[in-house]
Amino acid sequence: MTKTMRSMVVLAAAMCMAGSVGFAQSSGEAVYKANCQSCHGSTGTPNSGMAKIMGIKPASEYKSSEKEQFDAVKNGKGKMKTFAGKLTDAQIKDAVTYFRTLK
């Protein structure tokens, strides 16, 4: 009886841990939300005021390559500030990869 109960507890714990892993944010999503979302919007669509002031387009309208977007985030472009020194190259790459999924 105790062996069965112990097995059920272990199984339940394993299922709970596996379920929580499935809902974890990707690192790119977390970096995007912390650094990019305020201007580019949570879904890649900036609010109309920010879009007008900063000249930000919705994610679906960006035709630049992943490399060009990486460079823009790292070095800044137009009114967008540079993130070199604030984010690692890996974090920038992850955020750009996530941003490109918002199209």
ABEGO torsion letter per residue (X at the ends): XAAAAAAAAAAAAAAAAAAAAAABBBAAAAAAAAAAAAAAEAAGBBBAAAAAAAGBBBAAABABBAAAAAAAAAAEBEABBBABGABBAAAAAAAAAAAAAAX
